[in-house]
Amino acid sequence: MSELTVTVIIPAYRAARTIHRPIKSLLAQTRPPDEILVIDDGSPDDLNAALSTFPAGRITLIRKSNGGAASARNLGIEKAQGELIAFLDADDYWEPCKLDRQLEVLRAHPEVALVASRYHCETPDGGRTGPYPEIAPRDLGRVLIVSGESSFELATRIWTGTVLVRRSSLGDERFVSGLEPAEDRDLWVRLINRKPVYFDACPMATLVLEPGSLSRSSIDVDCGNMLRVVRRHAGLLGPKGLRKWEAQTFGRWAGNLLIQGKPRDALRYAVARLRRKPFAIGGWWIVAKSGAVSFLFRVARGEK
């Protein structure tokens, strides 16, 4: 049986300072990737100079006009030669055995469309947290087939930096531009519904929390686009699941705005959460912190 070939796609914008981190982790793999594509998404810094410190021929730099992470990853998919596709942001890194472990799974389970794993987070001060996500032990280290709301929930727990997916399973599915940073969750929902997937219990990657990185954006953009993703999959979720995920998104939105010192904005989304889940304690807590009088006026006016 011939060895499966692997392409790793790295979207990069203003990444000259950090690009060494993912590249070093790829070159240090016990089973290195066959192809590394760095997609320069119209970056104003000198990415080429940063990459010139690595061995010639190991990395392909592809330039495009700025269009966001989704369009950069999609271009990488179109250019990739590998039978398997992996993704890594320009400030994150893998454990040395990441590809080896995941290839072993895909060889043993040819029916599996996608392998993902848990991961750590690294804070700006060098601290390390995790592993994430919290997932039922019974769902780790085995082949899963999920559908409906279960596939949506699992997809939201997949961090793209841990994924190794078969090109044949991707087919024509692509990331949707304009949904960043929730575009990857949207793709994984579409991909894993009723398809076999495998979630490794061992953390195989580290997400580095750097200001300005591709996966870290304002709470309004993050939650707003996550809400769009939820509603895109309303048919999959069903009425009850739709209310649950809308409420969860509004709750996270409200909580983060409250932390940012924006109680009036937080109240708006707390109200939206309570309209979907009236007995959600967290929603009422935010109402109490934000100002109950304003809340009552909003309810009286029927505002969402």
C-alpha positions as CSV (number, residue, x, y, z in Angstrom):
1,M,0.0,0.0,0.0
2,S,1.5,3.3,-1.1
3,E,2.2,6.0,1.6
4,L,-0.4,8.8,1.8
5,T,0.9,12.2,0.8
6,V,0.3,15.2,3.0
7,T,0.0,18.9,2.3
8,V,0.1,21.5,5.1
9,I,-1.5,24.9,4.3
10,I,-0.5,28.0,6.3
11,P,-2.5,31.2,5.7
12,A,-0.3,34.2,6.6
13,Y,-0.9,37.8,7.1
14,R,1.6,40.1,8.9
15,A,3.3,36.8,10.0
16,A,7.0,37.5,9.2
17,R,7.6,37.7,13.0
18,T,5.9,34.4,13.9
19,I,6.1,32.2,10.7
20,H,9.3,30.4,12.1
21,R,7.1,28.8,14.8
22,P,4.8,26.6,12.6
23,I,7.5,26.0,10.0
24,K,10.0,24.7,12.6
25,S,7.3,22.4,14.0
26,L,6.6,21.0,10.6
27,L,10.2,20.3,9.7
28,A,10.6,18.6,13.1
29,Q,7.8,16.1,12.5
30,T,8.8,12.5,12.9
31,R,7.0,12.1,9.6
32,P,7.4,15.4,7.8
33,P,4.8,16.7,5.4
34,D,5.3,16.2,1.7
35,E,4.4,19.7,0.9
36,I,4.2,23.0,2.8
37,L,2.2,25.8,1.3
38,V,2.4,29.3,2.8
39,I,-0.3,31.5,1.4
40,D,0.7,35.1,1.7
41,D,-2.7,36.8,2.0
42,G,-1.6,40.3,0.8
43,S,0.7,40.7,3.8
44,P,2.6,44.0,3.9
45,D,5.6,42.6,5.7
46,D,8.5,40.7,4.2
47,L,7.3,37.1,4.5
48,N,9.7,35.9,1.8
49,A,12.7,37.1,3.8
50,A,11.4,35.3,6.9
51,L,11.1,32.1,5.0
52,S,14.5,32.4,3.3
53,T,16.1,31.1,6.5
54,F,14.7,27.6,5.9
55,P,16.1,25.0,3.5
56,A,15.3,25.7,-0.2
57,G,12.7,23.6,-1.8
58,R,10.9,22.7,1.5
59,I,8.4,25.5,1.4
60,T,6.2,27.0,-1.4
61,L,5.2,30.6,-1.0
62,I,2.0,31.6,-2.9
63,R,1.0,35.2,-3.0
64,K,-2.6,36.6,-3.3
65,S,-4.5,39.8,-2.7
66,N,-5.9,40.1,0.8
67,G,-9.1,38.2,1.2
68,G,-9.0,36.7,4.7
69,A,-8.2,33.3,6.1
70,A,-11.0,31.4,4.3
71,S,-9.9,32.5,0.8
72,A,-6.3,31.8,1.7
73,R,-7.0,28.3,2.8
74,N,-9.2,27.7,-0.2
75,L,-6.4,28.7,-2.5
76,G,-4.1,26.3,-0.7
77,I,-6.6,23.5,-1.2
78,E,-6.7,24.2,-4.9
79,K,-2.9,24.2,-5.2
80,A,-2.3,21.3,-2.9
81,Q,-0.9,18.0,-4.3
82,G,-1.4,15.9,-1.3
83,E,-4.0,13.3,-0.7
84,L,-4.4,14.5,2.8
85,I,-4.8,18.2,3.8
86,A,-3.8,19.8,7.1
87,F,-4.0,23.4,8.3
88,L,-1.9,25.5,10.6
89,D,-2.0,29.2,11.4
90,A,1.2,31.3,11.1
91,D,1.7,31.6,14.9
92,D,0.8,28.1,16.1
93,Y,2.7,24.8,16.2
94,W,2.4,21.0,16.3
95,E,3.8,18.3,18.5
96,P,6.6,16.3,16.7
97,C,4.5,13.1,16.4
98,K,1.3,14.8,15.2
99,L,1.3,13.7,11.6
100,D,2.6,10.2,12.5
101,R,-0.2,9.6,14.9
102,Q,-2.9,10.8,12.5
103,L,-1.6,8.9,9.5
104,E,-1.7,5.8,11.6
105,V,-5.4,6.4,12.3
106,L,-6.2,7.0,8.6
107,R,-4.3,3.9,7.5
108,A,-6.1,1.8,10.1
109,H,-9.5,3.3,9.3
110,P,-9.8,4.1,5.6
111,E,-13.5,5.0,6.1
112,V,-12.5,8.0,8.4
113,A,-12.9,11.4,6.7
114,L,-11.2,13.5,9.2
115,V,-8.9,13.2,12.2
116,A,-8.7,15.9,14.9
117,S,-7.2,16.1,18.3
118,R,-7.2,18.1,21.5
119,Y,-4.8,21.0,21.9
120,H,-3.1,23.4,24.3
121,C,-3.2,27.2,24.4
122,E,-0.1,29.3,25.0
123,T,-0.7,32.7,26.6
124,P,1.4,35.8,25.7
125,D,3.4,35.4,28.9
126,G,4.4,31.9,27.9
127,G,1.9,30.1,30.1
128,R,0.2,26.9,28.9
129,T,-3.4,25.9,29.5
130,G,-5.6,23.0,28.5
131,P,-5.9,20.5,27.0
132,Y,-9.0,21.6,25.1
133,P,-11.7,20.9,24.2
134,E,-13.6,19.2,27.0
135,I,-15.1,16.2,25.4
136,A,-16.7,13.0,26.7
137,P,-14.0,10.3,27.2
138,R,-16.2,7.8,25.5
139,D,-15.9,9.9,22.3
140,L,-12.1,10.1,22.3
141,G,-9.8,7.6,20.6
142,R,-12.4,5.9,18.5
143,V,-14.3,6.3,15.2
144,L,-17.5,8.3,15.6
145,I,-20.4,8.8,13.2
146,V,-22.6,11.7,14.3
147,S,-25.5,13.5,12.7
148,G,-27.9,16.4,13.4
149,E,-27.2,18.6,16.4
150,S,-24.5,16.1,17.5
151,S,-22.5,16.8,14.4
152,F,-22.9,20.5,14.9
153,E,-21.7,20.3,18.5
154,L,-18.7,18.1,17.6
155,A,-17.7,20.4,14.7
156,T,-17.6,23.4,17.1
157,R,-15.1,21.6,19.2
158,I,-12.7,21.0,16.3
159,W,-9.8,23.3,16.1
160,T,-8.6,23.6,12.5
161,G,-4.9,23.5,13.5
162,T,-5.4,19.9,14.6
163,V,-7.2,18.6,11.5
164,L,-5.9,16.1,8.9
165,V,-8.6,15.5,6.3
166,R,-8.8,13.4,3.2
167,R,-9.0,15.5,0.0
168,S,-11.5,13.0,-1.3
169,S,-13.7,13.7,1.7
170,L,-13.5,17.5,1.2
171,G,-14.7,17.2,-2.4
172,D,-16.1,20.6,-3.4
173,E,-16.6,21.7,0.2
174,R,-14.7,24.9,1.0
175,F,-14.4,27.6,3.7
176,V,-16.9,30.4,3.3
177,S,-15.3,33.9,3.1
178,G,-17.0,36.5,5.3
179,L,-17.7,34.0,8.2
180,E,-14.2,34.4,9.8
181,P,-13.4,33.4,12.5
182,A,-16.3,30.9,12.4
183,E,-15.7,29.8,8.8
184,D,-13.9,26.7,9.9
185,R,-16.7,25.6,12.2
186,D,-19.1,26.0,9.3
187,L,-17.0,23.8,7.1
188,W,-16.5,21.0,9.7
189,V,-20.3,21.0,10.3
190,R,-20.9,20.3,6.6
191,L,-18.1,17.8,6.4
192,I,-18.6,15.5,9.4
193,N,-22.4,15.1,9.3
194,R,-22.9,11.4,8.9
195,K,-19.3,10.8,8.0
196,P,-16.8,8.8,10.2
197,V,-14.4,11.0,12.2
198,Y,-11.8,10.3,14.8
199,F,-10.9,12.5,17.8
200,D,-7.5,11.9,19.4
201,A,-7.4,12.3,23.2
202,C,-3.7,13.4,23.1
203,P,-3.1,17.2,22.5
204,M,-1.2,17.4,19.2
205,A,-1.0,21.1,18.7
206,T,-0.7,24.5,20.5
207,L,-2.7,27.5,19.7
208,V,-0.6,30.6,20.6
209,L,-2.7,33.6,21.8
210,E,-1.1,36.5,19.9
211,P,-2.9,39.8,19.4
212,G,-3.9,40.2,15.7
213,S,-3.6,36.5,14.7
214,L,-6.1,35.1,12.2
215,S,-8.2,33.2,14.7
216,R,-8.5,36.0,17.3
217,S,-10.9,38.9,16.4
218,S,-13.3,41.2,18.1
219,I,-16.2,39.7,20.1
220,D,-18.8,41.3,17.8
221,V,-17.3,39.8,14.7
222,D,-16.7,36.4,16.4
223,C,-20.2,36.0,17.9
224,G,-21.9,37.7,15.0
225,N,-20.5,35.3,12.5
226,M,-21.0,32.3,14.8
227,L,-24.6,33.3,14.9
228,R,-24.7,33.3,11.1
229,V,-23.2,29.8,11.1
230,V,-25.8,28.6,13.6
231,R,-28.6,29.9,11.4
232,R,-27.0,28.5,8.3
233,H,-27.5,25.1,9.8
234,A,-31.0,25.6,11.2
235,G,-32.3,22.6,9.3
236,L,-29.6,20.4,10.8
237,L,-30.3,21.7,14.4
238,G,-34.0,21.7,14.4
239,P,-36.1,24.3,16.3
240,K,-35.0,23.2,19.7
241,G,-31.3,23.0,18.8
242,L,-31.5,26.4,17.0
243,R,-32.9,28.1,20.1
244,K,-30.2,26.4,22.2
245,W,-27.3,27.5,20.0
246,E,-28.6,31.0,19.4
247,A,-29.0,31.4,23.2
248,Q,-25.5,30.1,23.8
249,T,-24.0,32.5,21.3
250,F,-26.0,35.5,22.7
251,G,-24.9,34.5,26.2
252,R,-21.2,34.4,25.3
253,W,-21.6,37.7,23.4
254,A,-23.3,39.4,26.5
255,G,-20.7,38.0,28.9
256,N,-17.7,39.2,26.9
257,L,-19.3,42.7,26.5
258,L,-19.9,42.9,30.2
259,I,-16.2,42.0,30.8
260,Q,-15.2,44.8,28.4
261,G,-17.2,47.3,30.4
262,K,-20.1,47.7,28.0
263,P,-23.1,46.8,30.2
264,R,-25.7,48.4,27.9
265,D,-24.5,46.4,24.9
266,A,-24.3,43.3,27.1
267,L,-27.9,43.8,28.2
268,R,-29.1,43.7,24.6
269,Y,-27.7,40.2,24.0
270,A,-28.7,39.0,27.5
271,V,-32.3,39.8,26.5
272,A,-31.9,38.0,23.3
273,R,-30.6,34.9,25.2
274,L,-33.5,35.0,27.7
275,R,-36.0,35.2,24.9
276,R,-34.7,31.8,23.8
277,K,-34.0,30.3,27.2
278,P,-36.0,32.2,29.8
279,F,-34.6,30.2,32.7
280,A,-30.9,30.6,31.8
281,I,-29.3,31.8,35.1
282,G,-26.4,33.3,33.3
283,G,-28.7,35.6,31.3
284,W,-30.4,36.9,34.4
285,W,-27.1,37.5,36.1
286,I,-26.0,39.7,33.2
287,V,-29.3,41.5,33.4
288,A,-28.7,42.2,37.1
289,K,-25.2,43.5,36.4
290,S,-26.3,45.6,33.4
291,G,-29.4,47.3,34.9
292,A,-32.8,45.8,35.4
293,V,-34.7,49.0,34.7
294,S,-33.4,49.2,31.2
295,F,-34.1,45.5,30.8
296,L,-37.8,45.9,31.7
297,F,-38.2,48.8,29.3
298,R,-36.7,46.6,26.5
299,V,-39.1,43.8,27.3
300,A,-42.0,46.1,27.4
301,R,-41.1,47.4,23.9
302,G,-40.6,43.9,22.6
303,E,-37.0,44.5,21.7
304,K,-34.7,41.5,20.9
